[in-house]
Amino acid sequence: MEQQDAKEHPPEHRITTAELGPFCFARCSCGWRGPARRARSLARTEGRKHAVG
């Protein structure tokens, strides 16, 4: 059985948002977590930027 190199097949980035009190943050299936923001739209934008770049 052939092993696949992680660099050839990077993990898929699935971004979600979560709320903690008055704050919202973006998180990714790869383990990344953005800073807490009061604006949901800003948290979503940061999550999209992480997934693309």
C-alpha positions as MATLAB code, in Angstrom:
seq = 'MEQQDAKEHPPEHRITTAELGPFCFARCSCGWRGPARRARSLARTEGRKHAVG';
ca = [
       0.000    0.000    0.000;
       1.406    3.374   -1.025;
       1.614    6.171    1.544;
       0.449    9.603    0.479;
       2.567   12.610    1.293;
       0.623   15.289    3.199;
       2.253   17.974    1.033;
       0.734   16.418   -2.086;
      -2.749   16.242   -0.558;
      -3.214   19.016    2.009;
      -6.129   18.630    4.410;
      -9.379   20.234    3.382;
     -10.094   23.445    5.263;
     -13.637   23.517    6.627;
     -14.354   26.829    8.284;
     -17.037   27.287   10.927;
     -17.804   30.060   13.361;
     -18.482   29.696   17.058;
     -19.703   32.082   19.703;
     -18.379   32.524   23.192;
     -20.365   35.081   25.136;
     -20.509   38.301   23.107;
     -17.632   37.190   20.871;
     -17.464   35.167   17.669;
     -14.439   33.435   16.188;
     -13.659   31.392   13.110;
     -12.181   27.933   13.419;
     -10.903   25.426   10.894;
     -10.833   21.663   10.674;
      -7.002   21.870   10.505;
      -6.880   23.240   14.068;
      -6.515   26.946   13.273;
      -8.580   29.387   15.319;
      -8.971   33.078   14.627;
      -9.094   35.820   17.224;
     -12.344   36.591   19.024;
     -14.340   39.344   17.349;
     -17.570   41.112   18.186;
     -18.522   41.276   14.499;
     -19.509   37.910   13.005;
     -18.796   39.233    9.527;
     -15.166   39.944   10.448;
     -14.713   36.464   11.915;
     -16.156   34.900    8.729;
     -13.860   37.032    6.545;
     -10.798   35.965    8.531;
     -11.863   32.328    8.185;
     -12.187   32.662    4.412;
      -8.731   34.275    4.201;
      -7.245   31.371    6.166;
      -8.859   28.776    3.890;
      -7.592   30.454    0.711;
      -4.118   31.424    1.748;
];
